[in-house]
């Protein structure tokens, strides 16, 4: 059955009659949840089941931003707190393999939480490398301040999610760490040279270019395209993301409702797809905006469908065996109980 190349949100903890009818008509490829959609585990399970019922597909991707730290949609009292990415890179040890082990374990625990309520995609890992003086929109969400730290721990997180039956999304390709603005509010413009970008910003994404999905950055890189952010830049997508980085997985936009982008929502969707994005992401659940986004979207087909199918094929694998209680004990010991439930 045909699906539109869109991932959409909903306004509350249950679907409205209008949302249900809209999703049945549009048949989005996936859905995304935020804190406004979260109450209890039973409620989230019912919501994810209801979303999948609208498109009559039990394998439909349902996304969430569950990084830990300040970006955590599932939280106390029903779910444990998780540390931000930087905390993994700061674990007190002389053995870097321990940091990698605990990062993978943290992601494996996240996957256990998510899959229990019907969520099968996590917008993790953050592969942005922050630079001194940059806006703190990335900040402690990054695993470290070097390419090696970010790439090593980012891969560990991705592997932990995959082991638990949850797909990772690398973000924000090709790099948001140098941004001096928050793309939720303004359009960041990065004026670093192409050599600097290649050596630092793009490199973690190159190292993890085998991942199934990536989320674009609403950032202008003047060395590549001085006019358009990556999300709507044919040059950035062709020359950098598909070219020098070598990413051939499913490329989705960051949220189209962010203020970094101009134009009406139909135009934003058309521009992103024309530039080379495979999938449109719209998060705020406003049905008037979603209707416009859907009008600008395409039926999922061609290379985009191949990439989407390849990503979903990774979900067909059974989760690795996992002793949850032992995992929690090891995780809490690594952080001296600072993030214990």
N, C-alpha and C positions, 0 to 999 in steps of 0.2 A: 504493500500500500504506500502511496505517495506521502511524503512529509515535507513540510516547509523548512528551509534552512534557518530556523530561528529557535532560540532558547528564551523562554518567557517566565515572568514571575506572576504571583497573585498577591492580592492585597492583605489577606488575613489568614487566620489559622484554619479556616474551612473555605471551600470554594463556594462562590455565589452562583446563582442560577445563570446569570449573565456570563460569568467566566467559563462555566462548564460548556455552555452553548458555543462560546467563542472558540475555545480550545478544540471542541469537536469539529468545528468548521475549518479552522486553520491547520490543525494537526501539526503542532510544532515538534521539532526533533527532540527537544528536551525542555526541562523546567529548572528554575533556580529558586532556592529558599533563602530567606533572611530572618532576622530576629522577630520581625512582625508576624512571621508564620509559625513561630515556635512557642509551645506551651508545655506539653508533657510528652513523654515517649509514645504513649498510646495515641495521642492526638496527631503527632507527626507521622506515625505509621498509617493512620487513617487518611491523612492528607496526601502522602506519597501514593497510596493506593488509589485515591480518587483522581489524582492527576494522571496516573497511568491509564485509568479506566477511560478517560476522555479521548485517548488516542488508541485505545484497545491494544496496548502493547506492554506486557509485563517487564520488558527489558529497557524501557525508555530511560534515558539518562536523567537523573535528578541531581543537580549540582548544589553545592554550598561552599561558602568561604569559611573553612574551619582550619585556620592556621594555628591558633593559639595566641596568647597575649591579647592585644587590643582588637584582633580580628578573629572573633570566635562567636559563632551564631548559636551553638548549643552550649549551655553553661549551667552553673549551679542554679537550683539545687538538684536538678535531675541528671546532670552530666558533670564530670570533673573539669577543673581548670587545666589548661595546658600552657606551657611557657611559650614566649615568642621565639622566633627563629634564632635570634642572637644568643639566647640563653644556652642553646645546644653548643654553639661555638665557644662559649665561655665556661663550659664544665671544667672544673679544676682537676686536671690530670696531665701527666707527662706523655700519655699515650693517645695520639690522635685517633686511633682506631676505637677507643672508648667513646669519643664524641660521635663517631659515625654509628657505632652500635646503638647508642641511646637515641640518636636522631631517628634511626630506622625503627626502633622500638616505639618511640612516641607516635610515629605515623601509623604503625601497626595497631596501636591502641585506638588512635583516631578512627581507623578503618573499622575496627570492631564496633565502636559507638555508632558510626554512620550506617553501616550495613544493617544494624539491628533495627533501624527505623526506616529502612527503604531508600537510603541515600547512597548512590553508587559512584559519584564523581566529587572529588574535592579540588578546589582551586588552590592547589599547593603542588610544588614548591615555588616560593619566591626566589627567582634567580638574579634579581637585581643586585648590583654591587654599588653600595652607597659611597659617595666621595665627600670629603670634608666640605662643609658649608651648604650641602644640598638640603632641600626641603625634607622634613622628617616624615613625609607621607610613607616612605619606605623605612628609614630608621632601623629600629630593632626588629622589624619583620625580616630583615636580611640575616643570613646565617653567619656572616662575618664581613670583613672589609677587604678581602682579597678574592681574586678569582678562584684560587685553589680551595679556600674555605667554603665559598658559596657553592661551587660545583660539586665538591665532595659530599657535603652535607645535604645539598639539594638532591643529589642522586640517592642518597640513603633514605631521605623522606619519600621520594617517589617509589623506591623499591618496597618500603614498608607498606605504603598504601596498596600497591599492586598485590603484595602478598596477602592482604586482607580482603581482596576482591573489590577494591575501590580504584577507579582510574584517577591518576594525577593530571593536573594541567600546569605546565610550566608557564610562568608569567614574570614580568610583562615584556614580552619579546618585541624588539631586540634589546631592551634595557631601560629601566626607569630610574636607576640609582643616581644618575647625574642631574636629575631634574631639580630645578629651583622653584617649582610650583606644584601644587596639588591639582592633578588633572580632574578631580571631582569638581573643582571650582574654576580653574583657568587652564589655558593651553600652555604646557611647558615647552620651552624652546631650548634645545641643547646645541651649543656652538662648538663642541669639541671637534678636533680633527678626526678624519676617518681612521687614521692610524691609532689614535687613542681609543676610539670606539671599538675597533677591531680587537685591540689588545686586551681591553678590560670589559666593556659593556656587553659586547657580543659573545665573548668567549664562553661564559657558562652555558649559554644556550647552544653553542656549537658542541660543547662536550655532552650535553643532554639532548642532542638533536634526534635521538632515537625514541623519544617519548611520544605517546600517542596523540596528545593534544597540547595546544599552546594558546595563550591569550595575548592579544596585541596590546601595545602601549599607545595611548593617546598622547604621543610626544613627537615634536618636530625635531629632526636631526638635520641641521642646516648643511652638513657635509654631504648628505645624500639627496635630500629634497627640502629646500628652504621654504616651501609653500604649504606642504601637507603633513599632518601627523601620520605616523606609521599605519594606523588603522585605515586610512583612506589614500595611502600613497602607493601607487603601482611600483614606483622606483624602489621604495624600501622593501616592499614585499618580494618583488622579483629579484632585486640585486642583493639584498641582505638576508632576509628571512629564508627564502627559497634558494638563494644563491650562496653567499659566503658562509652563512650559518649551516645551510644544508638541511633545514627542517622540512620534512615531507609528510608530517602528520596533519591532523585537522587543526586549522587555524581559525579561531573564533575572535571576534572583537571583544574588547573590554566593553563595559556597559555603555550602550549608546545614549543613555539619558544623562551622562556626565557632561558638565558644562564646558569641557575642553573642545567639544565639537560644535560646529555651526550648522544652521539649516534646519528644516523641518525633519521629522523622523522618517518619513518615506525617503527623502533625499539622502539622509545619513545612511540608511540601509542600502540604498542603491549604490552609493559611492563606495562603501566598504566592500560590497560584493564585486563591483567593477574593478576595484584595486587589486583583488585577489584573495580576500578573506573567504573562507568556506562557510562560515556560520555567523549569524547575528545574535548578539546577547543584549537583551533588554531586561532590566532588573526591577524597576520600581512598582510594577503591578498596575499602573494606570492604564485602564483599558482603552482610552482614547489614543494614547501614545502607542500601545501595542497594535491597535488596528492600523495605524499609519505605518508602523514598522513592517507588519505583515504585508501591507500593500506594496512595500518596496522590496520585499524578500522574494526569493526564487524557490521553486520546487527543488529539493535536494537531488542532484543528479551529477553525472560525469565524475570528474576527479574529486569533487567535494564529497560525493556519496561514497566513492571508493575509500577515501580517508576516514569518513565517518564509520563505515562498515569495519574497517581495519581496527579502529579504536574500540568499537564494541566487541570485536572478537577477543580482545584481551580480557573482557569481563566474563567470557565463557569458561575460563579456567577456575577450578575450585580453589577457595582460599587455602593457604598453607595451614597445617595444624598449629594450634596456638594455645598455650597455657595462660589464660588471661590473668589469673591470680598471681602466678609467678612473674608475669610481665609487669604487672602493676607494682609488685614489691621491688623488682629491679629498678624500675623507672623512678619510684619514690626515693629509693636509696641514692640514686645518682644525683638527685637534686636536694638531698637532705630533707625530704618531706615538704619542701616549700610549695609544691603544687599538688599535695595530697588532697584527695576529696574530703 
